[in-house]
């Protein structure tokens, strides 16, 4: 696994941990700001939501993860079209 993917995975784990802690605490004020009142159905949504909800996550780390996911999706589409 590449360093980028490991880094992205760790960031995702942090987001999930932060989300679950907020949910377990009866939804923090940050969670209540989320307009979607149901679980996110994609990793991309979860990360965007996680960034908005969890102020302790670094913006750069989250953006890096989103870019990594988009790049992976693009690569998969390119491979499928060959």
Backbone as CSV, one residue per row, in Angstrom:
resi,resn,N_x,N_y,N_z,CA_x,CA_y,CA_z,C_x,C_y,C_z
1,UNK,0.848,-1.187,0.000,0.000,0.000,0.000,0.891,1.246,0.000
2,UNK,0.526,2.225,-0.831,1.340,3.432,-0.922,1.217,4.269,0.354
3,UNK,2.190,5.135,0.542,2.174,6.022,1.709,0.919,6.891,1.673
4,UNK,0.556,7.376,0.462,-0.628,8.228,0.328,-1.881,7.495,0.775
5,UNK,-2.006,6.236,0.351,-3.207,5.474,0.706,-3.244,5.182,2.199
6,UNK,-2.076,4.890,2.790,-2.020,4.665,4.245,-2.436,5.930,4.984
7,UNK,-1.934,7.058,4.509,-2.255,8.347,5.125,-3.752,8.624,5.002
8,UNK,-4.299,8.377,3.819,-5.732,8.581,3.591,-6.549,7.682,4.505
9,UNK,-6.128,6.434,4.621,-6.848,5.475,5.460,-6.827,5.912,6.921
10,UNK,-5.665,6.367,7.392,-5.564,6.843,8.778,-6.486,8.040,9.007
11,UNK,-6.554,8.929,8.026,-7.418,10.102,8.146,-8.873,9.684,8.218
12,UNK,-9.251,8.728,7.376,-10.621,8.213,7.392,-10.932,7.613,8.756
13,UNK,-9.982,6.855,9.311,-10.186,6.259,10.639,-10.409,7.339,11.688
14,UNK,-9.647,8.435,11.585,-9.805,9.545,12.527,-11.189,10.170,12.400
15,UNK,-11.642,10.339,11.155,-12.970,10.921,10.924,-14.039,10.031,11.528
16,UNK,-13.944,8.730,11.255,-14.940,7.782,11.764,-14.936,7.785,13.290
17,UNK,-13.733,7.793,13.877,-13.612,7.823,15.341,-14.279,9.083,15.895
18,UNK,-13.992,10.205,15.275,-14.551,11.467,15.729,-16.072,11.474,15.586
19,UNK,-16.565,10.968,14.462,-18.018,10.902,14.252,-18.671,10.023,15.306
20,UNK,-18.080,8.859,15.545,-18.695,7.927,16.492,-18.671,8.495,17.909
21,UNK,-17.596,9.201,18.264,-17.537,9.831,19.585,-18.626,10.887,19.722
22,UNK,-18.824,11.671,18.671,-19.857,12.702,18.712,-21.240,12.085,18.831
23,UNK,-21.473,11.022,18.074,-22.773,10.353,18.121,-22.986,9.743,19.505
24,UNK,-21.940,9.117,20.045,-22.046,8.496,21.368,-22.292,9.518,22.467
25,UNK,-21.874,10.737,22.241,-22.094,11.790,23.233,-23.455,12.464,23.047
26,UNK,-24.361,11.790,22.370,-25.691,12.349,22.184,-25.712,13.479,21.171
27,UNK,-24.820,13.427,20.214,-24.652,14.451,19.177,-24.202,15.786,19.760
28,UNK,-22.986,16.120,19.439,-22.432,17.389,19.911,-23.063,18.535,19.126
29,UNK,-22.751,19.748,19.521,-23.261,20.917,18.789,-22.817,20.870,17.335
30,UNK,-21.596,20.402,17.103,-21.101,20.307,15.729,-21.940,19.349,14.904
31,UNK,-22.296,18.211,15.484,-23.098,17.227,14.765,-24.459,17.796,14.402
32,UNK,-25.016,18.586,15.299,-26.355,19.130,15.064,-26.382,20.081,13.871
33,UNK,-25.205,20.596,13.486,-25.132,21.499,12.333,-25.280,20.744,11.014
34,UNK,-25.129,19.437,11.056,-25.198,18.638,9.833,-26.635,18.627,9.320
35,UNK,-26.810,18.958,8.031,-28.160,19.033,7.469,-28.724,17.651,7.154
36,UNK,-27.834,16.675,6.938,-28.298,15.308,6.670,-28.532,14.630,8.008
37,UNK,-29.724,14.255,8.306,-29.991,13.654,9.609,-29.938,12.124,9.555
38,UNK,-29.351,11.592,8.484,-29.186,10.145,8.406,-27.706,9.823,8.181
39,UNK,-27.365,8.559,8.212,-25.974,8.157,8.016,-25.530,8.447,6.590
40,UNK,-24.296,8.844,6.447,-23.747,9.085,5.116,-23.589,7.754,4.396
41,UNK,-23.969,7.724,3.116,-23.911,6.455,2.389,-22.645,6.292,1.558
42,UNK,-21.802,7.307,1.529,-20.538,7.137,0.816,-19.393,7.673,1.665
43,UNK,-18.223,7.149,1.410,-17.027,7.572,2.134,-16.784,9.064,1.924
44,UNK,-17.012,9.513,0.692,-16.813,10.925,0.362,-17.700,11.805,1.242
45,UNK,-19.001,11.450,1.324,-19.933,12.210,2.163,-19.494,12.183,3.620
46,UNK,-19.058,11.029,4.069,-18.647,10.869,5.463,-17.472,11.783,5.789
47,UNK,-16.529,11.870,4.872,-15.345,12.694,5.116,-15.706,14.178,5.099
48,UNK,-16.521,14.591,4.120,-16.959,15.988,4.066,-17.694,16.324,5.358
49,UNK,-18.612,15.454,5.745,-19.396,15.648,6.958,-18.470,15.627,8.177
50,UNK,-17.550,14.706,8.188,-16.608,14.587,9.295,-15.773,15.838,9.464
51,UNK,-15.377,16.429,8.360,-14.586,17.656,8.456,-15.427,18.778,9.057
52,UNK,-16.659,18.905,8.594,-17.533,19.964,9.116,-17.822,19.752,10.596
53,UNK,-17.989,18.492,10.983,-18.406,18.191,12.345,-17.256,18.170,13.336
54,UNK,-16.092,17.775,12.895,-14.981,17.544,13.821,-13.907,18.599,13.619
55,UNK,-13.963,19.631,14.404,-13.069,20.767,14.209,-11.611,20.424,14.502
56,UNK,-11.362,19.300,15.177,-9.978,18.952,15.499,-9.268,18.268,14.331
57,UNK,-10.002,17.957,13.259,-9.351,17.359,12.091,-8.749,18.469,11.240
58,UNK,-7.550,18.247,10.757,-6.898,19.257,9.937,-7.531,19.302,8.559
59,UNK,-7.769,20.492,8.072,-8.365,20.668,6.748,-7.514,19.997,5.676
60,UNK,-6.219,20.174,5.751,-5.329,19.601,4.744,-5.407,18.087,4.681
61,UNK,-5.492,17.441,5.832,-5.554,15.980,5.871,-6.834,15.483,5.220
62,UNK,-7.931,16.167,5.488,-9.208,15.758,4.914,-9.211,15.999,3.412
63,UNK,-8.718,17.150,2.986,-8.676,17.440,1.551,-7.784,16.433,0.839
64,UNK,-6.678,16.063,1.452,-5.779,15.065,0.879,-6.524,13.746,0.673
65,UNK,-7.308,13.359,1.653,-8.054,12.104,1.577,-9.074,12.150,0.456
66,UNK,-9.785,13.261,0.344,-10.790,13.404,-0.711,-10.120,13.311,-2.077
67,UNK,-8.995,13.983,-2.243,-8.278,13.935,-3.518,-7.807,12.521,-3.826
68,UNK,-7.356,11.811,-2.811,-6.906,10.426,-2.985,-8.061,9.541,-3.452
69,UNK,-9.226,9.707,-2.854,-10.402,8.920,-3.244,-10.800,9.252,-4.675
70,UNK,-10.823,10.541,-5.021,-11.186,10.945,-6.379,-10.193,10.378,-7.385
71,UNK,-8.906,10.395,-7.054,-7.878,9.865,-7.945,-8.072,8.362,-8.139
72,UNK,-8.358,7.659,-7.064,-8.577,6.213,-7.137,-9.789,5.900,-8.009
73,UNK,-10.878,6.641,-7.820,-12.080,6.431,-8.627,-11.789,6.683,-10.100
74,UNK,-11.018,7.741,-10.393,-10.653,8.061,-11.777,-9.815,6.942,-12.379
75,UNK,-8.839,6.449,-11.607,-7.982,5.359,-12.082,-8.807,4.123,-12.406
76,UNK,-9.768,3.802,-11.553,-10.613,2.628,-11.778,-11.447,2.793,-13.047
77,UNK,-11.972,3.995,-13.271,-12.755,4.260,-14.488,-11.871,4.138,-15.721
78,UNK,-10.644,4.673,-15.629,-9.708,4.593,-16.754,-9.379,3.145,-17.083
79,UNK,-9.147,2.330,-16.056,-8.831,0.914,-16.266,-10.013,0.186,-16.890
80,UNK,-11.219,0.537,-16.466,-12.426,-0.125,-16.974,-12.651,0.199,-18.448
81,UNK,-12.195,1.373,-18.891,-12.433,1.775,-20.278,-11.388,1.214,-21.244
82,UNK,-10.339,0.585,-20.723,-9.290,0.017,-21.591,-9.741,-1.265,-22.254
